[in-house]
């Protein structure tokens, strides 16, 4: 009887250890996310403006900005990241564009924005995080912004967003090697 009990205890202990090792051996990767507050500065690097003669003072413009954004709380998400904007402005009709944030490792976050209130030199709007590269792949989120132009070429920006980054996809197992058929014995 003692031998049977010892075997049972050993088997149960081994099962518990194996189960614990299996659970602990798997990396626990959860979705990253939270709230981000950024402060940035932007400089106009290129601008194309055209007059449209269908009504008085109608212009359409495309403007490219380059700058830097800091995470207001000093957290790693988009802290000291390059901040680029391609803006489209159809006077009185549309003020929208695209943002690209590039961190120090080269990973990018993409967004599209819409100006919702414009009282020059200050503008307010909303933006949507539409994707990313590297560690930001699959990012989603929404936020608001405020930009104030100091002059016709320089502005400062405040941004606030809620974001979520899904965990990285598990690595794919290697493809099975094709089986070699037949024998290779000499004749």
Secondary structure, DSSP 4 states (H G I P E B T S, - for coil): -HHHHHHHHHHHHHHHHHHHHHHHHS-----EEEEEEEEEEEEEEEEEEEE-TTSTT-EEEEEEEEEEEEETT--STTTTEEEEEEEEEETTTEEEEEEEEE-TTS-EEEEEEEEEEEETTEEEEEEEEEEESGGGTT-EEEEEEEEEESSSSEEEEEEEEEEEEPPPPPPPPPPPPPPP-S-----
